[in-house]
Amino acid sequence: MWSRKELKTRAKTVLRKNYWHAFLVSIVIAIAGGNTHWGNGSGFHSSSSRDYAYSNTNNNIFINWNFIALALTTFLVAIGIILLLRVFLGYCLEIGGTRYFVQSAQDKNNTECFRFGFNSNNYMSIIKTMLLKDIFIFLWSLLLIIPGIIKYYAYRMVPYILADNPNIGVKKAIALSNEMTEGHKFDMFVLDLSFIGWYLLGTLALFIGILFVMPYENATNTELYLVLRKNALEDNLCTYEDLLLNQIILDDNNGI
């Protein structure tokens, strides 16, 4: 088992060595859409003089409907562009950033991690796996909110698995994440809640403080992955070859 205190202590130890690099990587991950929930709101407000509204009602309605159609089209196009950027750019940036934290936690070479995601041998595999993961979570969410949340935590380790081996395969990555998180989902949920206080404090500084919490959360989640990965290897849920790991090095580091 693992404890929140233990994970956070390890995360702090790692961040003492490279906090500002981790800070910049965390910003990239957030921009890419990884491990970040963005709230979007939009509203349309139109104003016109009362005299004009009453003097030319039909024409005003015609103009309003055209405005709504134009606004809706613009909104849909913008959403489409954002989704395309998320799929073809964001996924690989997220995996690259995740690899940075995984490598840093193991005192391994963490340079050129963002290039890792865009490597020709990794690029399409990452996009395919991450896209299907998000589609599965979305479909589960259509049933009810709770199943969607459960699957969100079940598939939480997929980016970390891809950071180790982006070519492990869609089915294997999703199945392995599901097995890794079995019996840990509620504890993972509580772990997420433990950062709410930090984020609330961050909002007091015009939301800028939130940026400084992200490396801490990313490093902590990485420590969680390393624990769950160690458990998976010991329970024969996967092999060292599945994750392209060096067994000797891992054994020397107690699997973490």
Summary of the structure (lengths in Angstrom):
residues: 256
radius of gyration: 22.1
end to end distance: 13.5
largest distance: 83.3
contacts: 751
relative contact order: 0.13
helix: 74%
strand: 0%
